[in-house]
Amino acid sequence: MKKLFFGFSLLLLSFNFINAQDNITNEEYPSIAQKLNIVQKKSDKLNIYLNTHTTFDLADNGSNNWSAKFRMKDIRFEAKGYLTDKLFYRLRHKLNQRNEKGSLDGLSKATDILKVGYHFNDKITVIGGKLIQYWGGWEYDLNPIYIYEFSDYGENMDCFQLGAAVIYTPNKDHEFVFQITDNHNDKFEDFYSNYYLPEGIEESKMPLTYIFNWNGNLFSDVIKTRWAVALQTDAKDKHTYSITLGTMLNLPNFQLAFDYMRDDSDLDRLLVASNDAKDYFMSTNTPVNIFEDVTYNSFIAKAEYQPSSSWNLFVKGIYETANVAELEYIDDNFRKSYGYYAGIEYMPFEDQEMRLFLTYLGKKVKFEGNTNLFSNYDKNRISLGVIYRIKAF
C-alpha cells in the first residue's frame, strides 16, 4: 500500500472556475433538452441543473488500515432563472441529505437556496429567502461540488440561512453586500441541546447575523477579492466577530488564492473545539461543556495551473488553530490542524461542465498542552471520480 500511495502521490500535483455559489448567470452551453430537440428555443425563465460529485475513495484514518468504497459525495437539484428582466429566482436542494426541518426557520436543512431577487436598476439589487451567507473567501465562494475537502472552518460554519440582502454594484469591478439573516437553522435550545451551557447563558431575543461583504476586481481582474466582516448574536450578550480576507492573483493560466478567516466567539459558534473535548468530558463523567471565549484562525492557500484548456492542476495547503481562553488544562492554540491536498482534473468537453479527477487529500490534527486529554489524529484519502454539473433544461 505504501508503494501504491507513493505512486499516486507522484501523479497528484483543480483549477476551479470562478463560479460563485450565488451567481445567477445562466451558462451558455446547450442543455440536454435542447440537444434532444425537446425545446426549440432557450428560455431564461427556467434553467434546471443537477450538480453531482461521484468518487471512488481509498482512505486511511491514520492507522494504516486502508478501506475502499464508491460514494456519491454530492447531488443537488437546482432551478433558476429570470421571470422578467428584473425579477429572478433560484432554488438549490441537496438530494443526498435528510429533509430535517430547522426548528427556527421551518425549512429543510437540505435546501441550500430558496430565494427571489429584484434588480431595481443596474446598481441596486435586493434578494430575500433562504440565502447563501456572504462570508467571503475563495474556498467558500465555490459551488460545493467543486470542493474535494473543506477546511475545518468551512466545514463547520452555518452558511445557508433565512434572511435578506441588499447588493450595491457601483460598477462592473466592485460589488458591496449588506446582509441580515438568522444565526442558525435551529432554535437556541436545539442548536446547543447536546452541550452543557455555562451558568447565566440565555437565549437572545434577536438571534441574527449581520454581514458586510466586498467583492472586487482590481488591475483588470489581476487581483480579485472576497472580503467580509460579520457580527453574529449567539446568545444574550454573547456574540461572534468574524473577518474573512480572500484575495486571488488571477493570471491567464495560473491562479493563486489566499484566504484568511478569523472568528472570536464569546460562545463557541463552530463547535470544533467543544466537540474535540467531548471524549475528555465523557471519560470523566462530566457534562459536555460548550466552550466560551474561543478564537479560530484559518489560513488557506491554493495554487492552480492550466497547461491547456482541458487540463488543470492544483495544490492546496491549510493551517488552522483553535484557542480557548483561560482553561487550566489546555494551552493557547491547543488545537492545530494541517491540510495538504493535490490533484489533477481533465475536462473532456468544451460545452459541458464535466471534470474527471484524481486527488490526494491529507490532514493532521495535533493538540498542545496536556495531550493526555486529547488524541492527535490524521487521515489520508486518494479519490478518483467525476464532477458533472448537468444542464438538463
KERO-526505 format. One record per residue (C-alpha): x, y, z; residue in three letters. Coordinates in steps of 0.2 Angstrom, whole numbers, plus 5000, padded with zeros to 4 digits. Example, Ala and Ser with C-alpha at 12.3 -4.5 7.8 and 13.67 -1.06 7.14 Angstrom:
506249785039ALA;506849955036SER;
This chain:
500050005000MET;501550125003LYS;502150094985LYS;500350124979LEU;500250284990PHE;501950344984PHE;501450314966GLY;499850414967PHE;500750554976SER;501950574962LEU;500550594950LEU;499550714960LEU;500150884959LEU;496051084951SER;495951234944PHE;494251294949ASN;493251414939PHE;492751574947ILE;491051514949ASN;490251604964ALA;488951504974GLN;487651644972ASP;488051684954ASN;486351704945ILE;487251694927THR;486451554916ASN;487851464907GLU;487851474888GLU;488151284884TYR;486651194877PRO;485551094889SER;485050914887ILE;483350964882ALA;484051074868GLN;485150934862LYS;483650824861LEU;482550954852ASN;481350944867ILE;481351134867VAL;481751234851GLN;482251404860LYS;483251434875LYS;482251524889SER;483051624903ASP;481451594914LYS;481951414918LEU;483651334919ASN;483751164928ILE;485451084933TYR;485950934943LEU;487550964952ASN;488450794955THR;490150734963HIS;490450554962THR;492050474968THR;492950304972PHE;493950334988ASP;495450244995LEU;495550305013ALA;496650285029ASP;496150355046ASN;497950365052GLY;498050185057SER;498750125040ASN;497150025039ASN;496550075021TRP;494750055015SER;493950074998ALA;492250124993LYS;491150214980PHE;490250374986ARG;489050504979MET;489850644988LYS;488650774982ASP;487050784972ILE;486050944971ARG;484550994961PHE;484551174955GLU;483251284946ALA;483551464942LYS;483051604930GLY;482351774926TYR;480451794926LEU;480651974920THR;482152074915ASP;482252124934LYS;481451984944LEU;482451824946PHE;482351674957TYR;483451524962ARG;483251354971LEU;484551234976ARG;484151074986HIS;485350934992LYS;484650764987LEU;485850654997ASN;485350735014GLN;483950705026ARG;482550835025ASN;482650885043GLU;481751045047LYS;482551185055GLY;481651225071SER;482051415069LEU;481751445051ASP;480551305047GLY;481451255031LEU;482351095026SER;484151095031LYS;484451005014ALA;483851165005THR;485351275002ASP;484451414992ILE;482651464990LEU;482651654985LYS;481951784975VAL;482851944969GLY;482452114961TYR;483552224951HIS;482952404954PHE;484252464942ASN;486052424936ASP;486752464954LYS;485452414967ILE;484852234969THR;483852164984VAL;483651974987ILE;482651885001GLY;482351705006GLY;483551565011LYS;485151635006LEU;487051595005ILE;487851705018GLN;489151815010TYR;490551765022TRP;491951795009GLY;493451695005GLY;493851594989TRP;493551424996GLU;491851475002TYR;491451564985ASP;491451404975LEU;489951284971ASN;490151144984PRO;490351014971ILE;492051084966TYR;492751064984ILE;493650904987TYR;493850945006GLU;493351095016PHE;494451175029SER;493851145047ASP;493251325047TYR;492251305031GLY;491551135035GLU;490851185052ASN;490151355048MET;488251385045ASP;488151465028CYS;486351445022PHE;485151555032GLN;483451635030LEU;483651825028GLY;483851975016ALA;485252065007ALA;485552224998VAL;486852224984ILE;487652384978TYR;488652374962THR;489352544958PRO;490252474943ASN;490752314934LYS;492352294946ASP;491552314963HIS;490052244972GLU;489552284990PHE;488352175000VAL;487452205017PHE;486552055023GLN;485552015038ILE;485051835042THR;484551715056ASP;486151655065ASN;485651465064HIS;484351355056ASN;483851295074ASP;483251375089LYS;484551415103PHE;483951265114GLU;484051145099ASP;485751205092PHE;486551185109TYR;485551035115SER;487050915116ASN;488051035127TYR;488051095145TYR;487951285144LEU;488851395157PRO;487851475170GLU;486951635165GLY;486951595147ILE;485251645140GLU;484351645123GLU;484451815113SER;482851895108LYS;483751945091MET;484751795085PRO;485351875069LEU;486951885059THR;487552045051TYR;488752035036ILE;489652165026PHE;490452105010ASN;491552174996TRP;491952084980ASN;493152174970GLY;494152164953ASN;495752264953LEU;497052304940PHE;496052224925SER;495552074935ASP;497352034940VAL;496852044959ILE;495151984964LYS;494452004982THR;493151914993ARG;493252015009TRP;491952015023ALA;491652065041VAL;490252005052ALA;489352005069LEU;488351865075GLN;487251855090THR;487451685098ASP;486551715115ALA;486051865126LYS;487651975126ASP;488651845118LYS;489251875100HIS;490451815087THR;491551935077TYR;492151875061SER;493351935047ILE;493751855030THR;495051915018LEU;495051815002GLY;496251884989THR;496751804972MET;498151834960LEU;497251794943ASN;498451764928LEU;497951684911PRO;498551514915ASN;498951524934PHE;497951574949GLN;498551594967LEU;497151614980ALA;497451654999PHE;496051655012ASP;496251715030TYR;494751685041MET;494551735060ARG;493151705072ASP;493151775090ASP;491751695099SER;491051735116ASP;490151565114LEU;490951435103ASP;490051455086ARG;490951325076LEU;490951195090LEU;492651125083VAL;493551155100ALA;492051095110SER;491750935100ASN;493650885102ASP;493450905121ALA;491950785121LYS;492950625124ASP;493850705139TYR;492150765147PHE;491350595144MET;492850505151SER;492750605167THR;490850585168ASN;490750775166THR;489350855156PRO;489950905139VAL;490351095141ASN;490151225127ILE;491751325127PHE;491751515130GLU;493051645123ASP;493551545108VAL;494651605094THR;494851525077TYR;496151565064ASN;496151485047SER;497451515033PHE;497151435016ILE;498251445000ALA;497851364984LYS;498951374968ALA;498151324951GLU;498951294934TYR;498151264917GLN;499451184904PRO;498051184892SER;496151214891SER;495751034896SER;496951004910TRP;497051084927ASN;498251054941LEU;498151114959PHE;499051114976VAL;498151174992LYS;498851205010GLY;497851235025ILE;498451285043TYR;497151315057GLU;497151355075THR;495851355089ALA;496151445106ASN;495151435121VAL;495451575134ALA;495851535152GLU;495751355153LEU;496951275165GLU;497151105156TYR;497551165139ILE;498751285131ASP;498451435120ASP;498051375102ASN;497851205109PHE;497251135093ARG;498251145077LYS;497651075060SER;498651045044TYR;497851005027GLY;498850965011TYR;497950924995TYR;498450904977ALA;497550844961GLY;497350844943ILE;495750874933GLU;495350834915TYR;493850924906MET;493450824891PRO;492050934883PHE;492151124880GLU;490251134880ASP;489951034897GLN;490451064915GLU;491250894917MET;492850864926ARG;493750694928LEU;494850704943PHE;496250614953LEU;496650694970THR;497650664986TYR;497050735002LEU;497950735019GLY;497650805036LYS;498450805053LYS;497650875069VAL;498850905084LYS;498450955102PHE;499651065113GLU;499751065132GLY;499050915142ASN;499050795127THR;498350655139ASN;496650735137LEU;496650735118PHE;497150625105SER;498150685089ASN;497450605073TYR;497750615054ASP;496950545038LYS;497350515020ASN;496250495005ARG;496550454987ILE;495050494976SER;494650454958LEU;492950524951GLY;491950634941VAL;491150804944ILE;489650844932TYR;488550994933ARG;487250934921ILE;486151064912LYS;484550974910ALA;483451114904PHE;
